């Protein structure tokens, strides 16, 4: 569990964002979905890197679909330039964070792996 505290916090934030958005703003629902999909893809990739699960083509494909879906949810909105200008956290920073986190875990090498 200690290896996945960051993605667990992200999942909790995503769920809270969706619940908040159900009563107030649809933009929070979209942000919550992006956070949850990104956290799940990140967690899966990290488990593969740590060797706690077997790296399979289907697991990598599901991760890729989750990341592409998260980005598509944001990028396919009407008038994206205005949305980024009016609400940059939900429409730029969160998707960028999801992408950077996922790519960073893909290029990250576990400690001791270079010694083997």
C-alpha positions in Angstrom: 0.0 0.0 0.0 2.8 2.4 0.8 3.9 2.2 -2.9 0.5 3.5 -4.0 -0.3 6.3 -1.6 -0.2 9.0 -4.2 -2.6 7.2 -6.6 -4.9 6.4 -3.7 -5.1 10.0 -2.8 -5.7 10.9 -6.4 -8.5 8.3 -6.6 -10.1 9.9 -3.5 -9.8 13.4 -4.9 -11.3 12.1 -8.2 -14.3 10.5 -6.4 -14.8 13.6 -4.3 -14.7 15.8 -7.4 -17.3 13.7 -9.2 -19.6 13.8 -6.1 -19.1 17.6 -5.9 -19.9 17.9 -9.6 -23.1 16.0 -9.4 -24.6 18.7 -7.2 -22.8 21.8 -8.6 -20.9 21.7 -11.9 -20.5 19.2 -14.7 -16.9 20.5 -15.1 -16.0 18.8 -11.7 -17.4 15.5 -13.0 -15.1 15.7 -16.1 -12.1 16.6 -13.9 -12.9 13.7 -11.5 -13.1 11.3 -14.4 -9.8 12.5 -15.8 -8.2 12.1 -12.3 -9.6 8.6 -11.7 -8.6 7.3 -15.2 -5.1 8.8 -14.8 -4.6 7.4 -11.3 -5.8 3.9 -12.4 -3.5 3.9 -15.4 -0.6 5.2 -13.3 -1.1 2.6 -10.6 -1.2 -0.2 -13.1 2.0 1.0 -14.8 3.7 1.3 -11.5 2.7 -2.2 -10.4 4.2 -3.4 -13.7 7.4 -1.5 -13.1 7.7 -2.8 -9.5 7.0 -6.4 -10.7 4.0 -6.9 -8.5 1.9 -7.8 -11.5 2.8 -9.4 -14.8 3.4 -7.0 -17.7 1.0 -8.1 -20.4 -0.2 -6.6 -23.7 -3.8 -6.4 -22.4 -2.7 -4.5 -19.3 -0.7 -2.0 -21.3 -3.6 -1.6 -23.8 -6.0 -0.9 -20.9 -3.6 1.7 -19.5 -3.3 3.4 -22.9 -7.1 3.4 -23.4 -7.5 5.0 -19.9 -5.0 7.7 -20.7 -6.4 8.4 -24.2 -10.0 8.5 -22.8 -8.9 10.9 -20.0 -7.3 13.2 -22.5 -10.1 12.9 -25.1 -12.7 13.9 -22.4 -10.9 17.2 -22.1 -9.7 17.7 -25.6 -13.1 17.1 -27.3 -14.9 19.8 -25.3 -16.5 22.6 -27.3 -14.5 25.8 -27.2 -11.5 24.3 -25.4 -9.4 27.5 -25.7 -12.0 29.5 -23.8 -12.4 26.7 -21.2 -8.6 26.6 -20.6 -8.6 30.4 -20.2 -11.6 30.4 -17.9 -10.7 27.3 -15.9 -7.1 26.2 -16.4 -6.9 23.8 -13.5 -9.6 21.5 -14.8 -8.9 21.9 -18.5 -5.1 22.1 -18.6 -3.3 21.4 -15.4 -5.1 18.2 -14.4 -4.8 16.6 -17.9 -1.1 17.6 -18.1 -0.5 16.2 -14.6 -2.1 12.9 -15.6 0.0 12.7 -18.8 3.3 13.7 -17.1 2.7 11.2 -14.2 1.9 8.3 -16.5 4.9 9.0 -18.8 7.2 9.5 -15.8 6.3 6.1 -14.4 6.9 4.5 -17.9 10.5 5.9 -18.1 11.2 5.5 -14.4 13.6 2.6 -13.5 13.2 1.0 -10.0 16.1 1.1 -7.6 18.5 -1.7 -8.0 17.2 -2.6 -11.6 20.4 -1.1 -13.1 22.5 -3.3 -10.9 21.0 -6.5 -12.2 
